[in-house]
Amino acid sequence: MEWSQLQKFKVAAQEENFSRAAELLDTSQPFLSQSIRRLEDELGYTLFDREGKRIFLNDSGRIFLQTVLQMEELMSNTQLRLEELNNISHPEVSLFVSSASTLLPELLLYLRKRNPKIRYKIRQWKGSNEIVEDDIQILPGPIGRMPALSFQEKNVSDKNTGDEILLIEEIHLALPQEHVLLQKEEITMNDLRLQEFIMLNDSWTLGKAIQQEFHRQLFTPKNIILVDNPNMMREFQKSRIGIAFVPSISWHYFAGNEIVLRPVADFSLSRMVHLRTKPRRYLTEEQKECIRGIREFFSEKRRQYHSQ
């Protein structure tokens, strides 16, 4: 059993298609099929169920894939440790940000100021079938009618997922400057029935949670414009097209003098923002430095927001 065989099996298992896997591996489909057959003969078990040209990972295959992925992770960790032992640096850190993206430019400036030697590879979008995992991820956590716990009460890490809470923020109403509702001392949901809303569609955790809360309250606004990304939502807001429910802390720094954030008396959703690293993955010194910087940045943002 060779390492190259295991890599071929992994790609075939992830694609569940020998032709696509062979193309990705830059080899021929017959050669890949023969390699998998030899691996199955050596193990004494079939790893795929075959129906004509289609293949499906069976129970034995799923167990074996899990082992191969663990072996791959162990090899990667070992390689990194050996390189660091021999003073080989790893200046590039990959960062995936799908939450609190309004803070991303300021976060990057903060990280670069802390350590200008680190190069960052930053992404915001992933394909639905994409399996590549970035070194560090900033992700949306749960959104719901959470009890008003302090950040310190919630600030714990999940050893199984590698998740750590960076932020807990209430969902507030974003209104353009001089909007008539800003004249009210207290805004309620009833005040919003004739308003036009901009909302993320329900493929987004935030959009889905807000729509569910509308349904729970039997609230039907005049009109809802559904968008498929936060950037479009922010541009519409700045163009005074509709109002929106948004995360209070991360949007506070985006709003500037054009948008005002206000709580709504009978609307009480909060959301978390998580920092995630893959459990059991060895972290390089550069990755650890990036994580320390992210923690400090969000800590400072929380402090600034609550001191106002």
C-alpha positions as CSV (number, residue, x, y, z in Angstrom):
1,M,0.0,0.0,0.0
2,E,1.6,3.3,-1.2
3,W,0.8,6.9,-0.2
4,S,0.0,7.7,-3.8
5,Q,-2.6,5.0,-3.8
6,L,-4.3,6.5,-0.8
7,Q,-4.3,9.9,-2.4
8,K,-6.0,8.5,-5.5
9,F,-8.6,6.7,-3.3
10,K,-9.3,10.0,-1.5
11,V,-10.0,12.0,-4.6
12,A,-12.1,9.2,-6.1
13,A,-14.1,8.9,-2.8
14,Q,-14.7,12.7,-2.7
15,E,-15.8,12.8,-6.3
16,E,-17.6,9.5,-6.5
17,N,-16.7,9.5,-10.1
18,F,-13.6,7.8,-11.6
19,S,-13.5,10.0,-14.7
20,R,-13.6,13.3,-12.8
21,A,-11.1,12.0,-10.2
22,A,-8.7,10.9,-13.0
23,E,-8.9,14.3,-14.6
24,L,-8.1,16.0,-11.3
25,L,-5.2,13.6,-10.7
26,D,-4.0,14.1,-14.3
27,T,-4.1,10.4,-15.0
28,S,-6.2,8.0,-17.1
29,Q,-9.5,6.6,-15.9
30,P,-8.4,2.9,-16.5
31,F,-5.1,3.4,-14.5
32,L,-7.1,5.0,-11.6
33,S,-9.6,2.1,-11.6
34,Q,-6.8,-0.5,-11.6
35,S,-5.1,1.4,-8.7
36,I,-8.3,1.3,-6.6
37,R,-8.8,-2.4,-7.5
38,R,-5.3,-3.2,-6.2
39,L,-6.0,-1.3,-3.0
40,E,-9.3,-3.2,-2.5
41,D,-7.5,-6.5,-3.1
42,E,-4.8,-5.6,-0.6
43,L,-7.4,-4.6,2.1
44,G,-9.7,-7.6,1.4
45,Y,-12.8,-5.3,1.1
46,T,-14.5,-3.4,-1.6
47,L,-14.5,0.3,-1.0
48,F,-17.1,1.4,-3.6
49,D,-20.4,0.0,-4.8
50,R,-20.5,0.1,-8.6
51,E,-23.5,0.7,-10.8
52,G,-22.3,0.8,-14.4
53,K,-20.1,3.9,-14.7
54,R,-21.3,5.3,-11.4
55,I,-19.5,4.6,-8.1
56,F,-20.7,5.1,-4.5
57,L,-18.6,5.0,-1.4
58,N,-19.8,2.0,0.8
59,D,-19.5,1.6,4.6
60,S,-16.1,0.1,4.3
61,G,-15.0,3.0,2.0
62,R,-16.3,5.6,4.4
63,I,-14.3,4.1,7.3
64,F,-11.2,3.9,5.2
65,L,-11.6,7.5,3.9
66,Q,-11.8,8.7,7.5
67,T,-8.5,6.9,8.3
68,V,-6.9,8.3,5.1
69,L,-7.9,11.8,6.0
70,Q,-6.5,11.4,9.6
71,M,-3.3,10.0,8.1
72,E,-3.1,13.0,5.7
73,E,-3.6,15.4,8.6
74,L,-0.9,13.7,10.7
75,M,1.5,13.8,7.8
76,S,0.8,17.5,7.3
77,N,1.3,18.3,11.0
78,T,4.5,16.3,11.1
79,Q,5.9,18.1,8.0
80,L,5.1,21.5,9.5
81,R,6.7,20.6,12.8
82,L,9.9,19.4,11.1
83,E,10.0,22.6,9.0
84,E,9.7,24.8,12.0
85,L,12.3,22.8,13.9
86,N,14.6,23.6,11.0
87,N,13.8,27.3,11.0
88,I,11.6,27.2,7.9
89,S,9.0,30.0,8.2
90,H,5.4,29.8,6.7
91,P,4.6,33.5,5.9
92,E,1.3,32.8,4.2
93,V,-1.9,32.4,6.3
94,S,-5.3,31.6,4.7
95,L,-8.3,33.3,6.2
96,F,-11.9,32.7,5.4
97,V,-14.3,35.4,6.5
98,S,-18.1,34.9,6.1
99,S,-19.2,36.9,9.2
100,A,-18.6,40.5,10.4
101,S,-17.2,41.2,6.9
102,T,-17.8,44.9,7.5
103,L,-14.8,44.8,9.8
104,L,-12.5,43.0,7.4
105,P,-10.5,45.9,5.9
106,E,-9.9,47.3,9.4
107,L,-9.0,43.8,10.7
108,L,-6.5,43.3,7.9
109,L,-4.8,46.6,8.6
110,Y,-4.6,45.7,12.3
111,L,-3.0,42.3,11.5
112,R,-0.5,43.7,9.1
113,K,0.5,46.4,11.6
114,R,1.1,43.7,14.2
115,N,3.2,41.6,11.9
116,P,4.0,42.9,8.5
117,K,5.9,39.8,7.5
118,I,2.8,37.6,7.3
119,R,1.0,37.4,3.9
120,Y,-2.7,36.8,3.9
121,K,-4.8,34.8,1.5
122,I,-8.4,36.0,2.2
123,R,-11.7,34.5,0.9
124,Q,-15.3,35.3,1.5
125,W,-17.1,32.7,-0.7
126,K,-16.9,29.0,-1.0
127,G,-18.4,26.6,-3.6
128,S,-21.1,24.3,-2.3
129,N,-18.9,21.2,-2.9
130,E,-15.6,22.8,-1.9
131,I,-13.6,20.7,0.6
132,V,-10.5,22.9,0.9
133,E,-10.3,24.2,4.5
134,D,-8.6,27.5,5.3
135,D,-6.2,27.8,8.2
136,I,-8.5,30.2,10.1
137,Q,-12.2,31.0,9.7
138,I,-14.4,33.7,11.0
139,L,-17.9,32.3,10.8
140,P,-21.5,33.1,11.8
141,G,-22.6,31.4,15.0
142,P,-26.1,30.8,16.3
143,I,-28.8,33.5,15.9
144,G,-31.8,33.5,18.1
145,R,-33.7,34.9,21.1
146,M,-30.7,34.5,23.3
147,P,-30.6,35.4,27.0
148,A,-28.7,38.7,27.6
149,L,-25.5,37.0,28.8
150,S,-22.3,38.9,29.0
151,F,-19.5,38.0,26.7
152,Q,-17.4,36.7,29.6
153,E,-20.2,34.3,30.5
154,K,-20.2,32.9,26.9
155,N,-16.5,33.1,26.1
156,V,-15.6,29.4,25.9
157,S,-14.0,27.3,23.2
158,D,-15.5,24.1,21.7
159,K,-12.8,21.4,21.6
160,N,-14.7,19.3,19.1
161,T,-15.1,22.0,16.4
162,G,-12.2,24.4,17.3
163,D,-14.8,27.2,17.6
164,E,-14.3,30.2,19.9
165,I,-16.7,33.1,20.3
166,L,-15.4,36.4,19.2
167,L,-18.5,38.5,19.4
168,I,-22.1,38.5,20.7
169,E,-24.2,41.3,19.2
170,E,-27.8,42.2,19.2
171,I,-29.7,42.6,15.9
172,H,-30.8,46.3,15.5
173,L,-32.7,48.3,12.9
174,A,-30.6,50.2,10.4
175,L,-32.2,53.5,9.2
176,P,-30.9,56.2,6.9
177,Q,-30.2,59.5,8.5
178,E,-33.3,61.8,8.8
179,H,-35.7,58.8,8.5
180,V,-39.1,59.6,10.1
181,L,-38.8,56.7,12.5
182,L,-35.8,58.3,14.2
183,Q,-38.2,60.9,15.7
184,K,-39.7,58.2,17.8
185,E,-38.4,57.6,21.3
186,E,-39.2,53.9,21.1
187,I,-39.6,51.9,17.8
188,T,-41.9,48.8,17.7
189,M,-42.6,46.2,15.1
190,N,-46.0,47.8,14.5
191,D,-44.2,51.0,13.4
192,L,-42.5,49.0,10.6
193,R,-45.5,47.5,8.8
194,L,-45.5,50.1,6.0
195,Q,-41.7,50.1,5.5
196,E,-39.7,48.5,2.7
197,F,-37.1,46.1,4.0
198,I,-33.8,44.9,2.5
199,M,-32.9,41.4,3.7
200,L,-30.5,38.6,3.0
201,N,-32.2,35.6,1.5
202,D,-32.7,32.5,3.6
203,S,-29.5,30.8,2.3
204,W,-27.8,33.1,4.9
205,T,-28.2,32.3,8.6
206,L,-29.0,35.9,9.4
207,G,-31.7,36.2,6.6
208,K,-33.3,33.0,7.6
209,A,-33.4,33.9,11.3
210,I,-35.0,37.3,10.7
211,Q,-37.6,35.8,8.4
212,Q,-38.5,33.2,11.0
213,E,-38.9,35.9,13.6
214,F,-41.2,37.8,11.3
215,H,-43.3,34.7,10.9
216,R,-43.3,34.1,14.6
217,Q,-44.6,37.6,15.2
218,L,-47.1,37.3,12.3
219,F,-45.4,40.4,10.9
220,T,-45.8,41.2,7.2
221,P,-44.0,44.3,6.0
222,K,-45.1,46.4,3.0
223,N,-42.3,44.9,0.8
224,I,-39.1,42.9,1.2
225,I,-36.2,43.1,-1.2
226,L,-34.2,39.9,-0.9
227,V,-30.5,40.0,-1.8
228,D,-27.9,37.3,-2.0
229,N,-24.9,39.0,-0.5
230,P,-24.2,41.5,2.3
231,N,-22.3,43.9,0.0
232,M,-25.5,44.5,-2.0
233,M,-27.4,45.0,1.2
234,R,-24.9,47.7,2.4
235,E,-25.0,49.5,-1.0
236,F,-28.8,49.6,-0.9
237,Q,-28.7,51.0,2.6
238,K,-26.3,53.8,1.7
239,S,-28.6,54.6,-1.3
240,R,-31.6,54.9,1.1
241,I,-33.4,52.0,-0.5
242,G,-35.3,50.4,2.4
243,I,-34.4,49.6,6.0
244,A,-32.8,46.5,7.4
245,F,-32.2,44.4,10.6
246,V,-28.4,44.2,11.0
247,P,-25.8,43.1,13.6
248,S,-25.3,46.0,15.9
249,I,-21.5,46.0,16.7
250,S,-20.1,45.0,13.3
251,W,-22.4,47.4,11.4
252,H,-21.8,50.2,13.9
253,Y,-18.4,50.8,12.4
254,F,-19.8,50.7,8.8
255,A,-22.7,53.0,9.4
256,G,-20.8,56.2,9.8
257,N,-22.8,59.3,9.5
258,E,-25.2,57.9,6.8
259,I,-27.0,55.1,8.8
260,V,-28.4,55.1,12.3
261,L,-28.8,51.8,14.3
262,R,-31.7,51.6,16.7
263,P,-33.1,48.7,18.8
264,V,-36.7,47.7,18.3
265,A,-38.6,47.2,21.5
266,D,-40.3,43.9,20.7
267,F,-37.6,42.4,18.4
268,S,-34.9,40.6,20.4
269,L,-32.5,38.6,18.3
270,S,-28.8,38.2,18.9
271,R,-26.0,36.5,17.0
272,M,-22.5,35.2,17.6
273,V,-19.4,35.4,15.5
274,H,-17.0,32.5,15.8
275,L,-13.3,32.0,15.3
276,R,-12.6,28.5,14.0
277,T,-9.5,26.4,13.5
278,K,-9.5,22.8,12.6
279,P,-9.2,20.6,15.7
280,R,-5.9,18.6,15.9
281,R,-4.3,20.6,13.1
282,Y,-0.8,21.9,14.0
283,L,-0.7,25.6,14.0
284,T,2.4,27.4,12.7
285,E,3.8,30.4,14.6
286,E,2.4,32.7,11.9
287,Q,-1.1,31.2,12.3
288,K,-0.9,31.5,16.1
289,E,0.1,35.2,15.7
290,C,-2.8,35.8,13.4
291,I,-5.2,34.2,15.9
292,R,-3.8,36.3,18.7
293,G,-4.3,39.4,16.5
294,I,-7.9,38.5,15.7
295,R,-8.8,38.0,19.3
296,E,-7.2,41.3,20.3
297,F,-9.0,43.1,17.4
298,F,-12.4,41.9,18.3
299,S,-11.8,42.5,22.0
300,E,-11.0,46.1,21.3
301,K,-14.1,46.4,19.1
302,R,-16.3,45.1,21.9
303,R,-14.7,47.5,24.4
304,Q,-15.1,50.5,22.1
305,Y,-18.7,49.7,21.3
306,H,-19.8,49.2,24.9
307,S,-17.9,52.3,26.2
308,Q,-19.9,54.6,23.9
